[in-house]
Amino acid sequence: DAPFRIQTGNEQVLSFNPATPRELLLQGKAVGATVLTLWFGDRNDPAKQETLSYLVRIFPDPDAKDRVEKAYKA
């Protein structure tokens, strides 16, 4: 099913864009952690809703420093 609502706890750490009704593109914006919550079911009846929550952790890219140094040397 496609979620009818999507929320991230900290938009400074994680952003999202729906690619299709059933696919999300996630982008880490800063090192840290946040919760991504998706709501499914009948948006008008809370008794018929289900939520899924995910802890999303963003780690630094270990190769980023090397790429930047190579770019500056070039």
C-alpha positions, -999 to 999 in steps of 0.1 A, spaced: 0 0 0 10 36 -5 14 57 27 -10 86 30 13 105 53 51 106 57 71 125 83 107 127 94 115 138 129 144 161 119 144 175 84 179 189 90 192 153 91 170 135 66 148 146 37 126 125 15 109 127 -19 82 103 -31 95 87 -63 63 68 -69 33 62 -47 51 31 -32 88 43 -33 106 70 -13 140 85 -21 158 93 12 187 118 14 210 122 43 216 159 49 237 158 80 253 133 103 229 122 130 198 102 136 161 108 132 128 88 129 110 83 96 73 75 102 48 63 75 10 61 79 -11 35 61 -48 26 59 -78 48 61 -68 84 66 -103 93 80 -105 64 105 -77 62 131 -89 28 141 -80 15 106 -46 30 105 -12 15 109 21 33 113 56 21 106 85 40 122 122 36 113 152 49 131 174 63 103 211 70 111 232 91 88 270 84 90 298 105 74 311 93 41 346 79 48 358 87 13 345 123 11 378 138 25 399 120 -1 376 131 -30 378 168 -18 416 166 -15 419 152 -50 396 178 -64 417 206 -48 450 191 -61 436 190 -96 
